[in-house]
Amino acid sequence: MKIAQTVMQDISTDLSKLDSLMALEPQLVLVFGFTEHFANPSLHQALRAKFPHAQCVGCTTAGEIAPSGVVNHTTVVTAIHFENTQFTVATAPLESMEKSYDAGAALARQLQSDRLKAVLVLGQGVAINGSGMIEGMVSVLGASMPITGGLAGDDGAFVKTYTMSNQAVSTDHIIGIGFEGEKLMFSHGSFGGWKPFGPTRKVTRCVGNILYELDGEPALDVYKRYLGDYAKDLPGSGLLFPFEMLSDARESLGQIRTILGVNEADGSLVLAGVINPDGYLRLMHAHTNDLVDGAETAANSTIENVGSASGQALGLLVSCVGRKLVMGGRVDEEVEAVQDILGEHTVLCGFYSNGEICPGYKLEACSLHNQTMTITYLAEAA
């Protein structure tokens, strides 16, 4: 497996940088970048012209990840040449947030195969029920199929995100890559580092990923009361104070939910994934050192049982935009921590997202996460 990478800062002048990747003759090109770049037709046209025999797959971000660290308002292009791995790319339309389950099931049916080993999925970052999409995929592929990936970002604006496939750059399609091959090494890890604060609150009314009431009060009113001065900056400030989901016995479910939007008219909160209607929620916060420690935990989990790779390996990092806001100028530290653990032979790429997709820490079944560092490790065995 061979990997080459370039970073473009200005689409109007930097498309020639793609030439440096052509000699690799990649079969797969991963593209993570700035929303304005994806909105420019020149990017997709150049990728298709320079890599006519490759599948170009990607999405917009709230910050791009490269070996040099975290970059912003760029497009990071990673070209991959496999020696012994095959893959299939599929897309499915997402007609509305309520149809997320159907979109996930439709995507999975295109990838379903007796030889399928793992799936990478990229979804929209707004107007989507991320956990519903995953449930649709699992209904077809089964709970034991490794599924990782993330929801696209748009710099925390929660207005418009894009995904990319060979067919088009789209605001309403999800994309999946199904990997096959006896020598494929596919591993993953995910961990947060956030800590709970304040009392637990009973979910008294919700529908899917829309939270209407906590303890019988409008959820938005309760949330604003806790945020204080931060409330004026909603929904963006909600990234700093996500919810931890608890069971009806007030036990942690190991999942965090970020706020994607607010509805002043009915006092509801739009969360990135479904809420346990019989459970409880509790606010979370974090400090940079906690989040870097969480990234290290995710990286160690990723390589715990990984064997020796032939050639280079890919470390695809999907980290939450909320983590980026908390860490500020120290955000590079979590990427550096992952690189130190995965090693120099692993090339990093990825993005800051509106949601991370991966089995939970030490768990098999895939789920939607918020506020985690999620790692997908891809290599070929020696």
Buried (B, 14 or more C-beta within 10 A) or exposed (E): BBBBBBBBBEBEEBBEBBEEBEEBEBBBBBBBBBBBBBBBEEBBEBBBEBBEEBBBBBBBBBBBBBBEBBBBBBBBBBBBBBEEBBBBBBBBEBEEBEBBBBBBBBBBBBBBEEEBBBBBBBBBBBBBBBBBBBBBBBBBBEEEBBBBBBBBBBBBBBEBBBBBBBEEBBBBBBBBBBBBBEBBBBBBBBBBBBEBEEEBBBBBBBEBBBBBBBBEBBBBEBBBEBBEEBBEEBBBBBBBBBBBBBEEEEEEBBBBBBBBBBBEEEBBBBBBBBBBEEBBBBBBBBEBEBBBBBBBBBBBBBBEEBEEBBBBBBBBBBBBBBBBBBBEEEBBBBBBBBBEBBEEEBBBBBBBBBBBBBBBBEEEEBBBBBBBBBBBBBBBBE
